[in-house]
Every structure is written in C-alpha cells, then in structure tokens.
C-alpha cells in the first residue's frame, strides 16, 4: 500500500512538472508602450529664427516668453531655470504651456571667436517624440526624433 501511494505521488509530481515547465513566472517580453506624439503637426525638420532663440537666452527666471521660432513653431511658456556651470557656458529651461508643459532646454556656449553656439531639446516624458535644436552651416534647425531613440542626459 505504501509503495503504491509513493508511486502515484511521484507520477503526479512528474506530470505537474511537465505541465508547468514551459510557463515563465515573469514575463521576459514587455510590449512597447505606444505614446502619443506631441509634435505630429510639425514637419520632420525646419529652420529656426536665431534672434528669437537669443531672446530666450537673455530672459530671466519666472519671465513669461512668447517667441515665434519659425512659421510652424511658436513657444509660449515661463523660464523656470537659468544657470551657468562655468564661464562661457549656460543653459535655460523653459516650461512650455502650449505644449502640455513640455521642457525646452537650451544650452549656449561662447566660442573663442566670440560667437555663440546653441543646442537644445523639447521633451515631455508622456509623449513619444522629441524636438532637437542643432546647428548646421551657421543656421539653426529643429528636427523631430522618436523619444525611444533619444537619450536625455
């Protein structure tokens, strides 16, 4: 009787092990979260007005700004931070009211020839795209990029 009972217990345990052997307790594949696009109405790349960018750089903390950076892009917001890490380098953060409180970070660096080099980004963690400000041949442009492919510092 004991031997039969032990035999059937081993059979049940082996069947249980076989039935649940392929199930993973933790999901290894996590489906990508599809985020809405904040800048869907803008073209993939467009030129930017440099003098309007410089207005942002010259603003003060808590100052409201409204700048027309191109025919397609107007930014309305408040300068929330302005700091200078070392002489010749500074950055400005603007909270954009017309883009669901996205953050526009623009950094400027004074070069040896006394010209100004700027770069920046507009990013919102709940949206799937980013606007990147970059310089090409003495002109500034905005370019849209997927947030998945962009690594903020």
C-alpha positions in Angstrom: 0.0 0.0 0.0 2.8 2.4 0.9 4.6 1.6 -2.3 1.5 2.2 -4.5 0.9 5.5 -2.7 4.5 6.6 -3.2 4.3 5.6 -6.9 1.2 7.7 -7.6 2.7 10.6 -5.7 5.8 10.5 -8.0 3.6 10.3 -11.1 1.5 13.3 -10.1 4.7 15.3 -9.3 6.3 14.5 -12.6 3.1 15.3 -14.6 2.8 18.6 -12.7 6.4 19.4 -13.5 5.9 18.6 -17.2 2.7 20.6 -17.5 4.1 23.8 -16.0 7.7 23.5 -17.2 7.1 25.9 -20.2 5.4 28.7 -18.2 7.6 31.5 -17.1 6.7 33.1 -13.8 7.9 36.5 -15.0 7.2 38.0 -18.5 10.5 38.4 -20.3 9.0 40.3 -23.2 7.4 43.6 -22.3 5.3 45.1 -25.1 6.4 48.6 -26.1 4.3 51.3 -24.7 2.9 53.4 -27.5 3.0 57.1 -26.6 1.1 59.8 -28.4 3.1 62.3 -30.5 3.3 65.9 -29.2 4.8 67.4 -32.4 2.8 65.5 -35.0 1.7 68.7 -36.7 5.2 69.9 -37.3 7.4 68.9 -40.2 10.3 66.5 -39.6 12.9 69.3 -39.9 12.6 73.1 -40.2 14.7 76.2 -39.8 14.7 78.3 -36.7 14.9 82.1 -36.1 18.2 82.7 -34.3 17.3 86.1 -32.9 14.2 84.6 -31.2 16.4 81.9 -29.7 18.6 84.6 -28.2 15.6 86.3 -26.7 15.1 83.1 -24.6 18.7 83.2 -23.5 18.5 86.8 -22.4 15.3 86.2 -20.3 15.2 86.0 -16.5 13.8 83.3 -14.2 10.0 83.4 -13.9 9.7 85.6 -17.0 6.9 84.7 -19.4 8.1 84.3 -23.0 6.3 84.1 -26.3 8.6 83.5 -29.3 7.9 82.7 -32.9 10.8 80.4 -33.8 9.5 79.5 -37.2 6.4 79.7 -39.3 5.3 76.4 -37.8 6.5 76.8 -34.2 5.5 79.3 -31.5 6.6 78.7 -28.0 4.8 80.2 -25.0 6.0 79.5 -21.5 7.9 80.5 -18.4 11.6 80.4 -17.8 12.0 78.1 -14.8 15.7 77.9 -14.5 18.8 79.6 -15.8 22.3 78.5 -14.7 25.9 78.9 -15.6 28.1 75.9 -15.0 31.3 77.7 -15.8 32.2 80.9 -17.6 31.1 80.9 -21.2 28.6 78.0 -20.8 25.0 78.5 -19.6 21.6 76.9 -20.0 18.0 77.9 -19.8 15.0 75.7 -19.0 11.5 76.8 -20.2 8.2 75.2 -19.2 6.1 75.3 -22.4 2.5 76.0 -21.7 1.3 75.5 -25.3 2.9 72.0 -25.4 1.4 70.4 -22.3 4.2 71.7 -20.0 7.0 70.2 -22.0 10.5 71.2 -21.1 12.6 73.2 -23.5 16.3 73.1 -22.5 18.6 75.3 -24.5 22.3 75.5 -23.8 24.7 78.1 -25.1 28.5 78.2 -25.3 30.6 81.2 -26.0 33.3 80.2 -28.6 36.9 81.5 -28.9 35.8 83.8 -31.8 33.1 85.4 -29.5 30.3 83.7 -31.4 27.5 81.8 -29.7 26.9 78.1 -30.3 23.5 76.8 -29.1 21.9 73.4 -28.8 18.6 72.3 -27.2 15.7 70.0 -27.0 12.0 70.0 -26.2 10.9 66.9 -24.4 7.9 65.6 -22.5 8.0 62.2 -20.7 4.4 61.3 -21.6 4.9 61.8 -25.4 6.8 59.7 -27.9 8.7 62.4 -29.8 11.4 65.0 -29.1 12.3 68.2 -30.9 16.1 68.7 -31.1 17.7 72.0 -31.9 21.0 71.8 -33.8 23.3 74.0 -35.8 24.3 73.3 -39.4 26.3 75.7 -41.5 25.7 78.7 -39.3 21.9 78.1 -39.3 19.8 76.5 -36.5 17.2 73.8 -37.2 14.7 71.8 -35.3 14.5 68.1 -36.0 11.8 65.6 -34.8 13.1 62.4 -33.3 11.5 59.4 -31.6 11.9 59.6 -27.8 12.8 55.9 -27.8 15.9 56.7 -29.8 16.8 59.8 -27.7 18.9 59.6 -24.5 18.5 62.7 -22.3 21.5 63.5 -20.1 
